[in-house]
Amino acid sequence: MNILHVLRAPVGGLFRHVVDLAHGQIAHGHKVGMITDDCVRDGPSKEKLAELASKLALGLSRIPMRRIPSPADIAAVRHVARRIAESRAEVVHGHGAKGGALARLAPAAGKIVRAYTPHGGTMHDAIGGKFFLMVERALMPHGNLYLFESAYSHDAFHRKVGRPGGVVRIVHNGVHETEFEPVAPVEEPADILFLGELRRLKGVDVLIDALANLRGEGRRLTASVVGNGPDREAFRNQAERLGLGDAVQFHKAMPARRAFALGRLVVMPSRAESLPYVVMEAAAAGRPLVATNVGGVPEIFGPMADRLVPADDAAALAKAISERIDNPAAAERDVQALRARIADAFGAEAMVDAIVGAYRRAQESSTIAESRPGAMQLSARAVARVFWPARS
């Protein structure tokens, strides 16, 4: 098949998912292309894009994409439509809210699969405001394949947006066999490692408060915080204000396995997630971890979900960190059990096969309608109807 992936920011778990999916599809003989935002400052993301670009038979294009709807979206929709026509795409797969909007709105001649994976995003209570949910409802009839990486995301979409027509599948994210190789720590690792985007949603402030609580109990633990994001300086200032300037070290984004060497205990203190890669990556690498009970994280832990910590609770997080550090043998048993579960149920190859199978099922479905002539001229009106319904 000819497959075109559309996403906005090539960072984080969403980008990891698309890269793994693209590599897997290429390995199976499909021709793949990609459209993404033109503003990438993250070093690892630039490296991944450059490495992938040489393998994309349908090419890579980077155009302005803004998170908030704007008149620039009309040009973006037209660009996606041109790429669909030029590549003779049979599948256009949008990832995240903006990628999903562009993939579903871009007109095309003939019948194509219009797939959408929300990746959490506006489904999170902390992000999904009324306007964004209204846009999701307006876009829903334009897709014919809806893929959710967790049952949590699937259920949230049904509850907040509605039940989409066409083919609907839950396909969990997966990790590669090579990620089960153990990671050796650096000579003097920090006690705690956080890895992820530095924004409030990820709960870095809760982790810093937990460290302050532990220091008040006489425990002078250290932490390495790895990642980039809009709240980096706010978190740094918080650490300084709480007297933790010497205890918390901030590092720029780096590959996960390199980051895992910087800390003894991985902590994911998020307020919201869908199906976070960092949990699967850490467990696969055999790193003990503490995670919050949010989104699809219980789906990863399965029968061990009672180990999860309430979100936005610094005291509970501090207690869990202390328990893992004070009982290393128990922490090791837990992570090995989780590692075995991930090896059995969360493989990247199975993820790729399931998604390609969903494409084929959608191709066979009667819900795919052929685009009408002149759709390109109507694209601006279609965008306006979705994003500014009161004005159109």
Steps between C-alpha positions, in 0.01 A plus 500: 500500500591866463471651850529866598541593869406851619602639839580838651786501752756220444574454871406269785309174494285596202810547284656180633180314401497644147871427446461139615189459287667648192811282538285191546284577198807565283651168615181327382528650151260794527586843359484764772503880511473756778382857555594685818552846647799698375609613848715234669749612767546166674837342407394132525188573293710660227723192493205262477338703222824512302554126538142419401484745208739292288264203524175682420414403142215753502719774648504727803357851496504751785249784499371753755250334736367683801338326792216753519275517189578795274450610138841339426324164531345557157846497339593193705188311386581583138860383546381166639258468207784558253716241674214247491460556126873494421568186703178323399449429867255226587518583872542841663557451871473802730661494844400736781228764476659715227632211293163330526317815388720550193484134402121493516434836333740477203300420185607218271380332182385143541460292812765519772522395863495799732641374829527693825688420823432766770798402723329639810529873431161666524363184665686592818285687752793738553504603133169429331301822519153545349630659180737214418233241574259688274759484221544126558124446468490701176788297355372158605293430183808568283692194622441133422762335725548592867800350679553536875826405674319427827158400624512818709532719188229299322256539790580870548435567131167320511399684817609851398467500121276213395509165323669529161376315196722269299762270647610549863796318656705513823865430416748536784838663449791258496875479560774318309694191609822704514349716776508204739877519523600616851629855549815548707484806729761775491763503774299723736135496395236717663251331729209598274457551127219687323487471120245687292369833379542779754148627541260503793291214358796267562505575874863607535388757758341220705828307488692806621250547785542131589877544514455800731276288725765229512771753582282619788508142628878503486533317166731693269414332172620623162320510166587531132227667292541428128301677230400826338178694530324829571510468881871418536590832666196487728609158628859616542380804698279278714796277587709802595219649710464174695873475566550216251730680257783264589278190490322535163704501180332595172616338175392561142299236315693186411418142390316306769761230553774758547281683751421181697868474594473830692272377781434197720120541515286626210205714614207592274288747706259599219160657553379351169624247244359269238744208465843643587804349331726597789336242728543220246853610409612519863353163592641336187844630596454357850485836677294512823228762476222691668206617288168673558161340447395699194369430150608169355780434751288236684471317165877466493526385862203262479480293822771721652293820465463521879865617506401824328489832687217761502572793270568852631584368850855591609468318833391174335775534241763558771378192689519282187851625419616420855350151486672418169837634617479329840393164351717448191435125486122553486541778242712264288240221521226741395688635199596152380135392514400815310784441250364151425149639452622763254702243304186289468237765421662822376717420197572750222464236228151405623408871506603547136317185386180599680498852352566381144226242549265779607589696184403199289176450689413865445578465127244220484242699692205659324547817708767634262336744262661629183584872505291722276656704218587853600576406861826695494311821436275421797785431743516854638127495566527159668777622730296807591192289577701286740715760675271804489145358475334820617651697213438259212 
